[in-house]
Amino acid sequence: MLPGHRSAFIRDRSFILFSVSRDWELHAYFPHRPLTAVMLGPLLAGLEDAGATLAPDACMGYPALTVLHGWRRSGRLDGIDFEDLLRSRPLPVGAAYGVVPLRLEWSGLAAGAAYLSFARRDPATDLDSACIVIDAAIFRDYEPAALTHAFALFVSLCTLLHAVYAWSDWETATFLEGSPSRRDLLARRLPRLMRFNAARPGLLGGYDLAAIRARAPRFAETGDGLLVFERPPRDAGPEKINVPRNADLF
């Protein structure tokens, strides 16, 4: 959900009507490590290769953006505490705290906007997470092309962060389907597939991997063995695609 957006619903005895923004979300879970220049430099460079650059300085109201621009222009750290800047500052913090606006420049589409943020370490799993929310406007020109670019960005994010699991889908899927969580990973189970998924074969032990490889509309495999794919059609391996059994995480 984009900064400042809110979701609302109207409930009666027969149905629930959701009124939500149709943004696209990418979520990646990866082993905990400090946010440092050594980690963030390659990440931002890799995202640029996928068409996602830091938004212009004129994008006001995002303190992290000004600091990151200054650092990347000068190459000087000057005592920057990236952890404090992006995720670990004690509450209360402002609404835009830790949010990094990005400009999307994808071939064949009008420029778009996205927002990168990091979540704090989950002590139960020792996993960090990163999220990119893409403004829905870029999908209005030609959704299939935008999804192809979004998948490439998803692969890049997973690769750059050495993700152990990741998912990506419309924001509405978060409410209507319920995305897997870090606690699901701790329980060594993947209860459902989202539109885009990234996992190692051990976590996908309850799914038909042959059907995924053969039928996924988009598929990639990273150098460290992560399978990145778009959810196959529901008929690709009848009940196997969506009924997992317990599996090892790695």
C-alpha positions as CSV (number, residue, x, y, z in Angstrom):
1,M,0.0,0.0,0.0
2,L,1.4,3.4,-1.0
3,P,2.3,5.8,1.8
4,G,-0.8,7.7,2.8
5,H,-3.3,5.3,1.2
6,R,-6.0,3.7,3.3
7,S,-8.3,0.8,2.8
8,A,-12.0,0.9,3.6
9,F,-14.8,-1.6,3.6
10,I,-18.6,-1.7,3.8
11,R,-20.1,-4.7,5.6
12,D,-23.7,-5.9,5.5
13,R,-25.2,-9.3,6.2
14,S,-24.6,-10.7,2.7
15,F,-21.2,-9.4,1.4
16,I,-18.1,-7.3,2.1
17,L,-17.2,-4.7,-0.5
18,F,-13.5,-3.7,-0.4
19,S,-12.4,-0.3,-1.7
20,V,-8.6,-0.5,-2.0
21,S,-5.9,0.9,-4.3
22,R,-4.8,-1.7,-6.9
23,D,-1.1,-1.3,-6.3
24,W,1.4,-4.1,-7.0
25,E,3.6,-5.4,-4.1
26,L,6.9,-7.2,-3.9
27,H,8.0,-8.8,-0.6
28,A,11.3,-10.6,-0.1
29,Y,12.5,-12.4,3.1
30,F,16.2,-12.8,3.6
31,P,18.7,-13.7,6.4
32,H,19.2,-10.9,8.8
33,R,22.1,-8.5,8.1
34,P,22.7,-4.9,9.0
35,L,21.8,-2.2,6.5
36,T,25.1,-0.8,5.5
37,A,26.7,0.9,2.5
38,V,28.2,-2.4,1.5
39,M,24.7,-3.9,1.4
40,L,22.7,-1.0,0.0
41,G,25.2,0.1,-2.7
42,P,24.9,-3.1,-4.8
43,L,21.1,-3.3,-4.1
44,L,20.4,0.2,-5.4
45,A,22.7,-0.4,-8.4
46,G,20.9,-3.7,-9.2
47,L,17.5,-2.1,-8.9
48,E,18.6,0.5,-11.4
49,D,19.5,-2.2,-13.9
50,A,15.9,-3.4,-13.6
51,G,14.6,0.1,-14.3
52,A,14.0,1.3,-10.7
53,T,16.1,4.4,-9.8
54,L,16.0,6.7,-6.8
55,A,13.3,9.3,-7.4
56,P,14.4,12.9,-8.0
57,D,15.3,15.1,-5.1
58,A,12.2,17.1,-5.8
59,C,10.2,14.3,-4.3
60,M,9.7,16.0,-1.0
61,G,8.7,14.6,2.4
62,Y,11.0,11.5,2.3
63,P,14.0,12.1,4.6
64,A,15.8,8.9,3.5
65,L,15.8,10.0,-0.1
66,T,17.8,13.1,0.5
67,V,20.4,11.2,2.5
68,L,20.7,8.5,-0.1
69,H,21.1,11.0,-2.9
70,G,23.8,12.8,-1.1
71,W,25.7,9.6,-0.3
72,R,25.5,8.3,-3.9
73,R,26.6,11.6,-5.4
74,S,29.6,12.2,-3.0
75,G,30.5,8.6,-2.0
76,R,30.9,9.9,1.5
77,L,29.3,8.3,4.4
78,D,29.8,11.2,6.9
79,G,28.5,9.1,9.8
80,I,25.3,7.9,8.1
81,D,23.5,5.3,10.2
82,F,21.5,3.4,7.5
83,E,19.8,1.2,10.1
84,D,18.5,4.3,11.9
85,L,17.7,6.0,8.6
86,L,15.6,3.1,7.2
87,R,14.2,0.8,9.8
88,S,15.4,0.8,13.4
89,R,14.6,4.2,14.8
90,P,12.5,4.0,18.0
91,L,8.8,5.0,17.8
92,P,7.2,7.4,17.2
93,V,8.4,8.0,13.6
94,G,6.8,10.0,10.8
95,A,4.5,8.4,8.1
96,A,7.3,8.5,5.5
97,Y,10.0,7.1,7.8
98,G,12.3,4.7,6.0
99,V,10.4,4.9,2.7
100,V,12.6,5.3,-0.4
101,P,10.7,6.6,-3.5
102,L,11.8,5.1,-6.8
103,R,11.2,6.1,-10.4
104,L,10.3,3.3,-12.8
105,E,11.5,3.7,-16.4
106,W,10.4,0.6,-18.2
107,S,10.6,0.2,-22.0
108,G,7.4,0.9,-23.8
109,L,5.6,2.4,-20.8
110,A,5.2,5.8,-19.2
111,A,7.4,6.5,-16.2
112,G,6.0,5.2,-13.0
113,A,6.5,5.4,-9.2
114,A,7.4,2.8,-6.6
115,Y,8.4,2.8,-2.9
116,L,11.1,0.7,-1.2
117,S,11.1,0.0,2.5
118,F,12.7,-2.5,5.0
119,A,11.1,-4.2,7.9
120,R,12.8,-4.9,11.2
121,R,14.3,-8.4,11.9
122,D,11.8,-11.0,13.0
123,P,13.4,-12.6,16.1
124,A,11.5,-15.9,15.7
125,T,12.9,-16.6,12.2
126,D,16.0,-14.2,12.1
127,L,14.7,-13.0,8.8
128,D,14.6,-9.5,7.5
129,S,12.2,-8.4,4.8
130,A,12.1,-5.7,2.1
131,C,9.1,-4.5,0.2
132,I,8.6,-2.6,-3.0
133,V,5.1,-1.1,-3.7
134,I,4.5,-0.1,-7.3
135,D,1.9,2.5,-8.0
136,A,-0.9,1.0,-10.1
137,A,-0.8,3.8,-12.7
138,I,2.1,2.1,-14.6
139,F,-0.1,-0.9,-15.3
140,R,-2.8,1.0,-17.0
141,D,-0.9,1.6,-20.3
142,Y,-0.4,-2.1,-21.0
143,E,-0.7,-4.5,-18.1
144,P,1.0,-7.6,-19.7
145,A,4.2,-5.5,-20.5
146,A,4.2,-4.0,-17.0
147,L,3.9,-7.4,-15.4
148,T,6.8,-8.6,-17.4
149,H,8.9,-5.7,-16.1
150,A,7.6,-6.3,-12.6
151,F,8.7,-9.9,-12.8
152,A,12.2,-8.9,-13.9
153,L,12.3,-6.5,-10.9
154,F,11.1,-9.3,-8.6
155,V,13.9,-11.6,-9.8
156,S,16.5,-8.8,-9.3
157,L,15.3,-8.1,-5.8
158,C,15.4,-11.8,-4.8
159,T,18.8,-12.2,-6.3
160,L,20.3,-9.1,-4.8
161,L,19.0,-9.9,-1.3
162,H,19.7,-13.6,-1.4
163,A,16.1,-14.2,-0.5
164,V,15.0,-17.5,1.0
165,Y,11.4,-16.7,0.0
166,A,9.5,-13.9,-1.8
167,W,6.1,-13.2,-3.2
168,S,4.5,-10.5,-5.4
169,D,0.9,-9.8,-6.2
170,W,-1.8,-7.1,-6.4
171,E,-2.3,-5.4,-3.1
172,T,-5.9,-6.7,-3.0
173,A,-4.5,-10.3,-2.8
174,T,-2.9,-9.4,0.6
175,F,-6.5,-9.0,2.0
176,L,-8.4,-11.5,-0.1
177,E,-5.9,-14.4,-0.2
178,G,-3.6,-13.9,2.8
179,S,0.0,-14.0,1.8
180,P,2.5,-16.4,3.5
181,S,4.4,-14.9,6.4
182,R,7.8,-15.4,8.1
183,R,6.0,-17.5,10.6
184,D,4.8,-19.9,7.9
185,L,8.5,-20.2,6.9
186,L,9.4,-21.0,10.5
187,A,6.7,-23.8,10.4
188,R,8.4,-25.0,7.2
189,R,5.2,-24.7,5.1
190,L,4.0,-22.7,2.2
191,P,0.2,-22.6,2.5
192,R,-0.5,-21.0,-0.9
193,L,1.1,-19.6,-4.0
194,M,0.8,-15.9,-4.8
195,R,0.9,-14.4,-8.4
196,F,4.7,-14.4,-8.4
197,N,6.7,-16.6,-6.0
198,A,10.3,-17.3,-5.2
199,A,11.4,-20.3,-3.1
200,R,13.9,-23.1,-3.0
201,P,12.6,-26.6,-4.0
202,G,12.6,-27.8,-0.3
203,L,9.9,-25.2,0.6
204,L,7.9,-26.2,-2.5
205,G,7.9,-29.9,-1.5
206,G,4.1,-30.0,-1.4
207,Y,3.7,-28.7,-5.0
208,D,4.1,-30.3,-8.4
209,L,7.5,-28.8,-9.4
210,A,7.3,-30.4,-12.8
211,A,4.0,-28.6,-13.5
212,I,5.4,-25.4,-12.2
213,R,8.5,-25.6,-14.5
214,A,6.4,-26.6,-17.4
215,R,3.3,-24.4,-17.0
216,A,4.5,-21.3,-15.2
217,P,3.9,-18.3,-17.5
218,R,7.1,-16.7,-16.2
219,F,10.0,-18.7,-14.7
220,A,13.6,-18.0,-13.7
221,E,16.2,-19.7,-11.5
222,T,18.8,-17.7,-9.6
223,G,22.4,-18.7,-9.2
224,D,21.8,-19.9,-5.6
225,G,19.0,-22.2,-6.5
226,L,15.9,-20.0,-5.9
227,L,13.0,-20.8,-8.2
228,V,11.2,-17.7,-9.3
229,F,7.9,-18.1,-11.1
230,E,4.4,-16.9,-11.9
231,R,1.7,-19.1,-10.4
232,P,0.6,-21.7,-13.0
233,P,-3.0,-21.9,-14.1
234,R,-5.2,-23.7,-11.7
235,D,-5.4,-26.8,-13.9
236,A,-1.7,-27.4,-13.9
237,G,-1.5,-30.4,-11.7
238,P,-5.1,-30.3,-10.3
239,E,-5.0,-30.3,-6.5
240,K,-1.2,-30.5,-6.3
241,I,-0.6,-26.9,-7.1
242,N,-2.4,-25.5,-4.1
243,V,-2.3,-28.2,-1.5
244,P,1.2,-28.3,0.0
245,R,2.5,-30.8,2.6
246,N,5.1,-30.0,5.2
247,A,8.5,-29.5,3.7
248,D,12.0,-28.5,4.7
249,L,12.8,-24.8,4.2
250,F,16.2,-25.4,2.6
